[in-house]
Amino acid sequence: MLIQFPLPVVMQSLRRLAGVFFENEAKLEASLELPVSLSNIARQHGIVSLETELDTISDPFLKRVLMLAVDGTEPQELRKIVELELDNQCEREEYLPQVFESAAGFSPTVGIIGAVLGLIQVMQQLDKIDMVARGIAVAFVATIYGVGAATCCFCPQPAS
């Protein structure tokens, strides 16, 4: 995985995965309320009044869009810029699920490598027959872990 994808892409995909489980619902609501409050301010006091609000905005995309709007960018031009930025962002984010798909592809292979290495260890102890059965069982556990990680963790399939 680390050879196939740059480290920032892998780290971003892991952060996004963590965000699935630990996303703060209050933060989501605040991110929805912010554009509404900004539009109310712009409607009451004009678009230039949003310049004072720029320091309070943490989202770089929203901040960039508002800076362009405050600077007097034509609405059609602003729309083109925003659409281009969103397209670029979508293109960059297409790699994030591919990281997990790649891990799902490699995981069974790693499990089989573990099984083969375990069986090699078993073959070295053929004179101790009671250790052979135990060693074979341990060797195949690696395969189960590899296939299980691929199926359950990296690329689970939704129920039909």
C-alpha angles and dihedrals in degrees: 000000000000091000094047097048133035115256094247090057092050092047092047091051091051091049090051091050090052089048090059091062102031105034112145109234092203089056090053092051091048091051089055094046095050098070090046093053091045091052090051091052091048092048093050101038106017133260093281090064088070089073090083090054095054094088092058095054115095099178106095094205095052091043092052092049093049092047090054091047093048090048089060102254111172112257094240092049091046090051091052091049093049093047091049091049092049091049090051091048092050090050092052091048093053088079094059098076090040088066090062093041088054091049089050089053095050098039098078090047091055089049091053091048087053090050093050092049089049092051090050088056089049092051089056089059101047091126089065100062095182089060093050097069092045091048093050091051091051091047093055092048087071089059091050090050092050096049092040093052091049094047102037106028113024104033113006116180119229118245113263 
